[in-house]
Amino acid sequence: MKKFFAKNKKQSPCLISPKDFKKYRKLLLTGVAVMQLDKLIVASAKAYAIIKKANHDCK
């Protein structure tokens, strides 16, 4: 990852333009949202499995 950043710095010494920043920010936020959603899905799946097992044990 460090190599990638170093390579990019050499190519573009100037900072990211505000327009690009907005685009990247949107991508970043989308990525974070997707990751949170994945965690939520995994958590709910685990909870569902536990509840199902508990119901099965009760019968």
PyMOL Python script that loads the backbone (N, CA, C, O; Angstrom):
from pymol import cmd

cmd.read_pdbstr("""\
ATOM      1  N   MET A   1       0.840  -1.199   0.000  1.00  0.00           N
ATOM      2  CA  MET A   1       0.000   0.000   0.000  1.00  0.00           C
ATOM      3  C   MET A   1       0.880   1.256   0.000  1.00  0.00           C
ATOM      4  O   MET A   1       0.573   2.228  -0.691  1.00  0.00           O
ATOM      5  N   LYS A   2       1.960   1.237   0.766  1.00  0.00           N
ATOM      6  CA  LYS A   2       2.854   2.399   0.829  1.00  0.00           C
ATOM      7  C   LYS A   2       3.458   2.700  -0.533  1.00  0.00           C
ATOM      8  O   LYS A   2       3.562   3.859  -0.934  1.00  0.00           O
ATOM      9  N   LYS A   3       3.853   1.654  -1.237  1.00  0.00           N
ATOM     10  CA  LYS A   3       4.433   1.818  -2.576  1.00  0.00           C
ATOM     11  C   LYS A   3       3.447   2.528  -3.492  1.00  0.00           C
ATOM     12  O   LYS A   3       3.817   3.424  -4.251  1.00  0.00           O
ATOM     13  N   PHE A   4       2.199   2.120  -3.411  1.00  0.00           N
ATOM     14  CA  PHE A   4       1.140   2.692  -4.244  1.00  0.00           C
ATOM     15  C   PHE A   4       1.009   4.193  -4.000  1.00  0.00           C
ATOM     16  O   PHE A   4       0.908   4.978  -4.943  1.00  0.00           O
ATOM     17  N   PHE A   5       1.013   4.585  -2.720  1.00  0.00           N
ATOM     18  CA  PHE A   5       0.890   6.002  -2.379  1.00  0.00           C
ATOM     19  C   PHE A   5       2.106   6.788  -2.843  1.00  0.00           C
ATOM     20  O   PHE A   5       1.975   7.899  -3.356  1.00  0.00           O
ATOM     21  N   ALA A   6       3.284   6.214  -2.663  1.00  0.00           N
ATOM     22  CA  ALA A   6       4.524   6.884  -3.063  1.00  0.00           C
ATOM     23  C   ALA A   6       4.523   7.129  -4.568  1.00  0.00           C
ATOM     24  O   ALA A   6       4.919   8.195  -5.038  1.00  0.00           O
ATOM     25  N   LYS A   7       4.073   6.124  -5.314  1.00  0.00           N
ATOM     26  CA  LYS A   7       4.018   6.222  -6.772  1.00  0.00           C
ATOM     27  C   LYS A   7       3.064   7.347  -7.192  1.00  0.00           C
ATOM     28  O   LYS A   7       3.356   8.123  -8.102  1.00  0.00           O
ATOM     29  N   ASN A   8       1.931   7.414  -6.514  1.00  0.00           N
ATOM     30  CA  ASN A   8       0.937   8.439  -6.838  1.00  0.00           C
ATOM     31  C   ASN A   8       1.448   9.842  -6.536  1.00  0.00           C
ATOM     32  O   ASN A   8       1.178  10.775  -7.292  1.00  0.00           O
ATOM     33  N   LYS A   9       2.179   9.996  -5.446  1.00  0.00           N
ATOM     34  CA  LYS A   9       2.710  11.309  -5.066  1.00  0.00           C
ATOM     35  C   LYS A   9       3.663  11.833  -6.128  1.00  0.00           C
ATOM     36  O   LYS A   9       3.658  13.022  -6.445  1.00  0.00           O
ATOM     37  N   LYS A  10       4.476  10.947  -6.672  1.00  0.00           N
ATOM     38  CA  LYS A  10       5.421  11.348  -7.716  1.00  0.00           C
ATOM     39  C   LYS A  10       4.683  11.831  -8.959  1.00  0.00           C
ATOM     40  O   LYS A  10       5.078  12.819  -9.579  1.00  0.00           O
ATOM     41  N   GLN A  11       3.624  11.139  -9.315  1.00  0.00           N
ATOM     42  CA  GLN A  11       2.854  11.489 -10.511  1.00  0.00           C
ATOM     43  C   GLN A  11       2.097  12.807 -10.334  1.00  0.00           C
ATOM     44  O   GLN A  11       2.059  13.622 -11.255  1.00  0.00           O
ATOM     45  N   SER A  12       1.503  13.021  -9.178  1.00  0.00           N
ATOM     46  CA  SER A  12       0.722  14.246  -8.956  1.00  0.00           C
ATOM     47  C   SER A  12       1.137  14.931  -7.653  1.00  0.00           C
ATOM     48  O   SER A  12       0.644  14.578  -6.582  1.00  0.00           O
ATOM     49  N   PRO A  13       2.037  15.902  -7.743  1.00  0.00           N
ATOM     50  CA  PRO A  13       2.468  16.616  -6.543  1.00  0.00           C
ATOM     51  C   PRO A  13       1.378  17.530  -5.985  1.00  0.00           C
ATOM     52  O   PRO A  13       1.373  17.845  -4.795  1.00  0.00           O
ATOM     53  N   CYS A  14       0.455  17.953  -6.852  1.00  0.00           N
ATOM     54  CA  CYS A  14      -0.622  18.837  -6.391  1.00  0.00           C
ATOM     55  C   CYS A  14      -1.669  18.037  -5.620  1.00  0.00           C
ATOM     56  O   CYS A  14      -1.777  16.823  -5.786  1.00  0.00           O
ATOM     57  N   LEU A  15      -2.429  18.715  -4.787  1.00  0.00           N
ATOM     58  CA  LEU A  15      -3.470  18.067  -3.994  1.00  0.00           C
ATOM     59  C   LEU A  15      -4.667  17.721  -4.875  1.00  0.00           C
ATOM     60  O   LEU A  15      -4.816  18.230  -5.985  1.00  0.00           O
ATOM     61  N   ILE A  16      -5.509  16.847  -4.351  1.00  0.00           N
ATOM     62  CA  ILE A  16      -6.711  16.460  -5.094  1.00  0.00           C
ATOM     63  C   ILE A  16      -7.631  17.674  -5.193  1.00  0.00           C
ATOM     64  O   ILE A  16      -7.831  18.392  -4.213  1.00  0.00           O
ATOM     65  N   SER A  17      -8.182  17.895  -6.371  1.00  0.00           N
ATOM     66  CA  SER A  17      -9.097  19.023  -6.567  1.00  0.00           C
ATOM     67  C   SER A  17     -10.400  18.764  -5.806  1.00  0.00           C
ATOM     68  O   SER A  17     -10.770  17.610  -5.590  1.00  0.00           O
ATOM     69  N   PRO A  18     -11.095  19.825  -5.401  1.00  0.00           N
ATOM     70  CA  PRO A  18     -12.341  19.654  -4.633  1.00  0.00           C
ATOM     71  C   PRO A  18     -13.365  18.761  -5.330  1.00  0.00           C
ATOM     72  O   PRO A  18     -14.083  17.997  -4.684  1.00  0.00           O
ATOM     73  N   LYS A  19     -13.421  18.868  -6.669  1.00  0.00           N
ATOM     74  CA  LYS A  19     -14.376  18.051  -7.434  1.00  0.00           C
ATOM     75  C   LYS A  19     -14.051  16.567  -7.256  1.00  0.00           C
ATOM     76  O   LYS A  19     -14.931  15.750  -6.985  1.00  0.00           O
ATOM     77  N   ASP A  20     -12.759  16.240  -7.416  1.00  0.00           N
ATOM     78  CA  ASP A  20     -12.320  14.852  -7.243  1.00  0.00           C
ATOM     79  C   ASP A  20     -12.521  14.405  -5.803  1.00  0.00           C
ATOM     80  O   ASP A  20     -12.902  13.265  -5.539  1.00  0.00           O
ATOM     81  N   PHE A  21     -12.257  15.331  -4.868  1.00  0.00           N
ATOM     82  CA  PHE A  21     -12.393  15.001  -3.449  1.00  0.00           C
ATOM     83  C   PHE A  21     -13.825  14.570  -3.137  1.00  0.00           C
ATOM     84  O   PHE A  21     -14.048  13.599  -2.414  1.00  0.00           O
ATOM     85  N   LYS A  22     -14.788  15.301  -3.689  1.00  0.00           N
ATOM     86  CA  LYS A  22     -16.197  14.957  -3.472  1.00  0.00           C
ATOM     87  C   LYS A  22     -16.488  13.557  -3.998  1.00  0.00           C
ATOM     88  O   LYS A  22     -17.182  12.764  -3.362  1.00  0.00           O
ATOM     89  N   LYS A  23     -15.936  13.275  -5.183  1.00  0.00           N
ATOM     90  CA  LYS A  23     -16.143  11.966  -5.813  1.00  0.00           C
ATOM     91  C   LYS A  23     -15.548  10.867  -4.930  1.00  0.00           C
ATOM     92  O   LYS A  23     -16.184   9.844  -4.676  1.00  0.00           O
ATOM     93  N   TYR A  24     -14.304  11.102  -4.464  1.00  0.00           N
ATOM     94  CA  TYR A  24     -13.629  10.103  -3.624  1.00  0.00           C
ATOM     95  C   TYR A  24     -14.345   9.945  -2.297  1.00  0.00           C
ATOM     96  O   TYR A  24     -14.467   8.837  -1.775  1.00  0.00           O
ATOM     97  N   ARG A  25     -14.823  11.070  -1.748  1.00  0.00           N
ATOM     98  CA  ARG A  25     -15.510  11.044  -0.467  1.00  0.00           C
ATOM     99  C   ARG A  25     -16.770  10.190  -0.587  1.00  0.00           C
ATOM    100  O   ARG A  25     -17.087   9.398   0.300  1.00  0.00           O
ATOM    101  N   LYS A  26     -17.481  10.366  -1.698  1.00  0.00           N
ATOM    102  CA  LYS A  26     -18.698   9.595  -1.941  1.00  0.00           C
ATOM    103  C   LYS A  26     -18.363   8.109  -2.005  1.00  0.00           C
ATOM    104  O   LYS A  26     -19.056   7.279  -1.415  1.00  0.00           O
ATOM    105  N   LEU A  27     -17.295   7.783  -2.728  1.00  0.00           N
ATOM    106  CA  LEU A  27     -16.858   6.390  -2.854  1.00  0.00           C
ATOM    107  C   LEU A  27     -16.504   5.822  -1.490  1.00  0.00           C
ATOM    108  O   LEU A  27     -16.875   4.699  -1.149  1.00  0.00           O
ATOM    109  N   LEU A  28     -15.771   6.629  -0.712  1.00  0.00           N
ATOM    110  CA  LEU A  28     -15.317   6.203   0.608  1.00  0.00           C
ATOM    111  C   LEU A  28     -16.516   5.929   1.514  1.00  0.00           C
ATOM    112  O   LEU A  28     -16.585   4.900   2.186  1.00  0.00           O
ATOM    113  N   LEU A  29     -17.462   6.879   1.515  1.00  0.00           N
ATOM    114  CA  LEU A  29     -18.655   6.730   2.351  1.00  0.00           C
ATOM    115  C   LEU A  29     -19.468   5.511   1.920  1.00  0.00           C
ATOM    116  O   LEU A  29     -20.002   4.782   2.756  1.00  0.00           O
ATOM    117  N   THR A  30     -19.552   5.302   0.614  1.00  0.00           N
ATOM    118  CA  THR A  30     -20.282   4.143   0.095  1.00  0.00           C
ATOM    119  C   THR A  30     -19.603   2.862   0.562  1.00  0.00           C
ATOM    120  O   THR A  30     -20.262   1.913   0.987  1.00  0.00           O
ATOM    121  N   GLY A  31     -18.271   2.849   0.476  1.00  0.00           N
ATOM    122  CA  GLY A  31     -17.496   1.687   0.919  1.00  0.00           C
ATOM    123  C   GLY A  31     -17.729   1.385   2.384  1.00  0.00           C
ATOM    124  O   GLY A  31     -17.924   0.233   2.773  1.00  0.00           O
ATOM    125  N   VAL A  32     -17.707   2.441   3.196  1.00  0.00           N
ATOM    126  CA  VAL A  32     -17.919   2.283   4.640  1.00  0.00           C
ATOM    127  C   VAL A  32     -19.332   1.760   4.900  1.00  0.00           C
ATOM    128  O   VAL A  32     -19.533   0.868   5.724  1.00  0.00           O
ATOM    129  N   ALA A  33     -20.305   2.326   4.188  1.00  0.00           N
ATOM    130  CA  ALA A  33     -21.702   1.908   4.357  1.00  0.00           C
ATOM    131  C   ALA A  33     -21.871   0.434   4.002  1.00  0.00           C
ATOM    132  O   ALA A  33     -22.565  -0.306   4.699  1.00  0.00           O
ATOM    133  N   VAL A  34     -21.235   0.020   2.921  1.00  0.00           N
ATOM    134  CA  VAL A  34     -21.318  -1.376   2.480  1.00  0.00           C
ATOM    135  C   VAL A  34     -20.703  -2.296   3.524  1.00  0.00           C
ATOM    136  O   VAL A  34     -21.246  -3.359   3.828  1.00  0.00           O
ATOM    137  N   MET A  35     -19.548  -1.872   4.079  1.00  0.00           N
ATOM    138  CA  MET A  35     -18.885  -2.676   5.110  1.00  0.00           C
ATOM    139  C   MET A  35     -19.778  -2.815   6.342  1.00  0.00           C
ATOM    140  O   MET A  35     -19.896  -3.898   6.916  1.00  0.00           O
ATOM    141  N   GLN A  36     -20.407  -1.703   6.743  1.00  0.00           N
ATOM    142  CA  GLN A  36     -21.306  -1.730   7.904  1.00  0.00           C
ATOM    143  C   GLN A  36     -22.479  -2.673   7.635  1.00  0.00           C
ATOM    144  O   GLN A  36     -22.900  -3.433   8.508  1.00  0.00           O
ATOM    145  N   LEU A  37     -22.993  -2.603   6.410  1.00  0.00           N
ATOM    146  CA  LEU A  37     -24.123  -3.443   6.018  1.00  0.00           C
ATOM    147  C   LEU A  37     -23.737  -4.917   6.081  1.00  0.00           C
ATOM    148  O   LEU A  37     -24.509  -5.755   6.549  1.00  0.00           O
ATOM    149  N   ASP A  38     -22.522  -5.221   5.600  1.00  0.00           N
ATOM    150  CA  ASP A  38     -22.021  -6.600   5.642  1.00  0.00           C
ATOM    151  C   ASP A  38     -21.958  -7.096   7.079  1.00  0.00           C
ATOM    152  O   ASP A  38     -22.369  -8.217   7.377  1.00  0.00           O
ATOM    153  N   LYS A  39     -21.440  -6.252   7.969  1.00  0.00           N
ATOM    154  CA  LYS A  39     -21.334  -6.619   9.387  1.00  0.00           C
ATOM    155  C   LYS A  39     -22.716  -6.895   9.950  1.00  0.00           C
ATOM    156  O   LYS A  39     -22.922  -7.849  10.699  1.00  0.00           O
ATOM    157  N   LEU A  40     -23.666  -6.034   9.572  1.00  0.00           N
ATOM    158  CA  LEU A  40     -25.040  -6.163  10.055  1.00  0.00           C
ATOM    159  C   LEU A  40     -25.656  -7.477   9.579  1.00  0.00           C
ATOM    160  O   LEU A  40     -26.316  -8.181  10.343  1.00  0.00           O
ATOM    161  N   ILE A  41     -25.430  -7.795   8.303  1.00  0.00           N
ATOM    162  CA  ILE A  41     -25.965  -9.035   7.722  1.00  0.00           C
ATOM    163  C   ILE A  41     -25.376 -10.248   8.437  1.00  0.00           C
ATOM    164  O   ILE A  41     -26.097 -11.186   8.778  1.00  0.00           O
ATOM    165  N   VAL A  42     -24.063 -10.224   8.663  1.00  0.00           N
ATOM    166  CA  VAL A  42     -23.390 -11.333   9.348  1.00  0.00           C
ATOM    167  C   VAL A  42     -23.932 -11.477  10.766  1.00  0.00           C
ATOM    168  O   VAL A  42     -24.219 -12.584  11.222  1.00  0.00           O
ATOM    169  N   ALA A  43     -24.069 -10.344  11.460  1.00  0.00           N
ATOM    170  CA  ALA A  43     -24.563 -10.359  12.836  1.00  0.00           C
ATOM    171  C   ALA A  43     -25.986 -10.910  12.898  1.00  0.00           C
ATOM    172  O   ALA A  43     -26.303 -11.730  13.760  1.00  0.00           O
ATOM    173  N   SER A  44     -26.841 -10.457  11.981  1.00  0.00           N
ATOM    174  CA  SER A  44     -28.232 -10.922  11.990  1.00  0.00           C
ATOM    175  C   SER A  44     -28.314 -12.402  11.614  1.00  0.00           C
ATOM    176  O   SER A  44     -29.157 -13.132  12.136  1.00  0.00           O
ATOM    177  N   ALA A  45     -27.443 -12.840  10.714  1.00  0.00           N
ATOM    178  CA  ALA A  45     -27.416 -14.251  10.328  1.00  0.00           C
ATOM    179  C   ALA A  45     -27.013 -15.117  11.518  1.00  0.00           C
ATOM    180  O   ALA A  45     -27.585 -16.184  11.743  1.00  0.00           O
ATOM    181  N   LYS A  46     -26.021 -14.647  12.276  1.00  0.00           N
ATOM    182  CA  LYS A  46     -25.571 -15.380  13.468  1.00  0.00           C
ATOM    183  C   LYS A  46     -26.693 -15.440  14.496  1.00  0.00           C
ATOM    184  O   LYS A  46     -26.961 -16.489  15.081  1.00  0.00           O
ATOM    185  N   ALA A  47     -27.346 -14.297  14.708  1.00  0.00           N
ATOM    186  CA  ALA A  47     -28.443 -14.227  15.672  1.00  0.00           C
ATOM    187  C   ALA A  47     -29.564 -15.177  15.260  1.00  0.00           C
ATOM    188  O   ALA A  47     -30.133 -15.882  16.093  1.00  0.00           O
ATOM    189  N   TYR A  48     -29.870 -15.186  13.974  1.00  0.00           N
ATOM    190  CA  TYR A  48     -30.924 -16.064  13.439  1.00  0.00           C
ATOM    191  C   TYR A  48     -30.569 -17.528  13.690  1.00  0.00           C
ATOM    192  O   TYR A  48     -31.417 -18.323  14.095  1.00  0.00           O
ATOM    193  N   ALA A  49     -29.303 -17.872  13.442  1.00  0.00           N
ATOM    194  CA  ALA A  49     -28.844 -19.247  13.645  1.00  0.00           C
ATOM    195  C   ALA A  49     -28.968 -19.643  15.117  1.00  0.00           C
ATOM    196  O   ALA A  49     -29.383 -20.758  15.435  1.00  0.00           O
ATOM    197  N   ILE A  50     -28.606 -18.722  16.009  1.00  0.00           N
ATOM    198  CA  ILE A  50     -28.671 -18.994  17.454  1.00  0.00           C
ATOM    199  C   ILE A  50     -30.127 -19.203  17.878  1.00  0.00           C
ATOM    200  O   ILE A  50     -30.443 -20.130  18.624  1.00  0.00           O
ATOM    201  N   ILE A  51     -31.011 -18.321  17.386  1.00  0.00           N
ATOM    202  CA  ILE A  51     -32.437 -18.421  17.730  1.00  0.00           C
ATOM    203  C   ILE A  51     -33.014 -19.736  17.200  1.00  0.00           C
ATOM    204  O   ILE A  51     -33.764 -20.419  17.896  1.00  0.00           O
ATOM    205  N   LYS A  52     -32.661 -20.075  15.980  1.00  0.00           N
ATOM    206  CA  LYS A  52     -33.144 -21.307  15.348  1.00  0.00           C
ATOM    207  C   LYS A  52     -32.699 -22.521  16.171  1.00  0.00           C
ATOM    208  O   LYS A  52     -33.474 -23.446  16.409  1.00  0.00           O
ATOM    209  N   LYS A  53     -31.420 -22.494  16.601  1.00  0.00           N
ATOM    210  CA  LYS A  53     -30.857 -23.593  17.392  1.00  0.00           C
ATOM    211  C   LYS A  53     -31.584 -23.686  18.739  1.00  0.00           C
ATOM    212  O   LYS A  53     -31.914 -24.776  19.206  1.00  0.00           O
ATOM    213  N   ALA A  54     -31.827 -22.526  19.352  1.00  0.00           N
ATOM    214  CA  ALA A  54     -32.506 -22.488  20.641  1.00  0.00           C
ATOM    215  C   ALA A  54     -33.919 -23.049  20.512  1.00  0.00           C
ATOM    216  O   ALA A  54     -34.363 -23.826  21.358  1.00  0.00           O
ATOM    217  N   ASN A  55     -34.617 -22.659  19.463  1.00  0.00           N
ATOM    218  CA  ASN A  55     -35.976 -23.166  19.219  1.00  0.00           C
ATOM    219  C   ASN A  55     -35.956 -24.673  19.002  1.00  0.00           C
ATOM    220  O   ASN A  55     -36.835 -25.392  19.477  1.00  0.00           O
ATOM    221  N   HIS A  56     -34.948 -25.139  18.283  1.00  0.00           N
ATOM    222  CA  HIS A  56     -34.819 -26.571  17.998  1.00  0.00           C
ATOM    223  C   HIS A  56     -34.561 -27.347  19.294  1.00  0.00           C
ATOM    224  O   HIS A  56     -35.095 -28.437  19.498  1.00  0.00           O
ATOM    225  N   ASP A  57     -33.723 -26.753  20.172  1.00  0.00           N
ATOM    226  CA  ASP A  57     -33.391 -27.408  21.442  1.00  0.00           C
ATOM    227  C   ASP A  57     -34.613 -27.473  22.359  1.00  0.00           C
ATOM    228  O   ASP A  57     -34.772 -28.429  23.118  1.00  0.00           O
ATOM    229  N   CYS A  58     -35.472 -26.458  22.289  1.00  0.00           N
ATOM    230  CA  CYS A  58     -36.663 -26.421  23.139  1.00  0.00           C
ATOM    231  C   CYS A  58     -37.649 -27.516  22.752  1.00  0.00           C
ATOM    232  O   CYS A  58     -38.310 -28.095  23.614  1.00  0.00           O
ATOM    233  N   LYS A  59     -37.747 -27.795  21.469  1.00  0.00           N
ATOM    234  CA  LYS A  59     -38.672 -28.832  20.981  1.00  0.00           C
ATOM    235  C   LYS A  59     -38.134 -30.161  21.350  1.00  0.00           C
ATOM    236  O   LYS A  59     -38.748 -31.182  21.041  1.00  0.00           O
TER     237      LYS A  59
END
""", "prot")
cmd.dss("prot")
cmd.show_as("cartoon", "prot")
cmd.util.cbc("prot")
cmd.orient("prot")
